[in-house]
Structure formats: C-alpha cells, structure tokens
Amino acid sequence: MDTIEWADFERVEIRVGTVTKVEDFPQARKPAYKLEVDFGPEIGVRRSSAQLTALYTKEELLGRQVVGVVNFPPKQIGPVRSECLVTGFYRPDGAVVLAVPEREVPNGAKLG
C-alpha cells in the first residue's frame, strides 16, 4: 500500500449528498444505475453511474444520503457524463455496499 501525505488527503473533496434521481442504465457494460445526487447549494446536483444494482433497488436509493468524491474530473461512461464518484465497498462476490453517513447530515457536508 502506498502512503500519502495529509495534504494529499485534504485535496480530496468527499461530501455527503442525497440521491434525487435514479434511472436504469442498460448501456453500461456492468449492471449500473444513473444517479443524480444533490450535494447542497455550494456544489449542486451531480450525475454519476454506480454499480449498485446487486444490493439496491431504485426505490431504496432514492432519497438516501451517500458519500461522494466531487472533485474528480468528469468521466464519460458510455452516454453518461459522470461528475462525481459515489463511494462504496466491494464484497468478495463483487457487489458494492454504499458508504453512507451513520446519521443524517446537511447535503454538502465535508468529510474531515
């Protein structure tokens, strides 16, 4: 494992947002959803593609707070321009478990 300096970590904008829209993403190579996440007034709504279909329904994701990286450059994933990375943990079977705040916090709150 590579070590990083504290200043490197401080450059990563890890924020909390609420999923406001979830759509199927049939064009994705691996099963995924298209998401819109509201990161609050400072950052706004960002789009993302997330491989969450194994453990979450669209209904379960809608309205849920998630943890995302908001300062990566946009990435084109097929027809979707991903503007943030919704974070999660891979299980041994490949399914992704969302990283979420333990309690509700304001959209845009920064991990510190």
ABEGO torsion letter per residue (X at the ends): XBBBBAAAAAABBBBBBBBABBBBBAABABBBBBBBBBAEAAAEBBBBBBBAAAABBAAAABGBBBBBBAABBBBBBEABBBABBBBBBBBAAGBBBBBBBABBBBBGBBBX
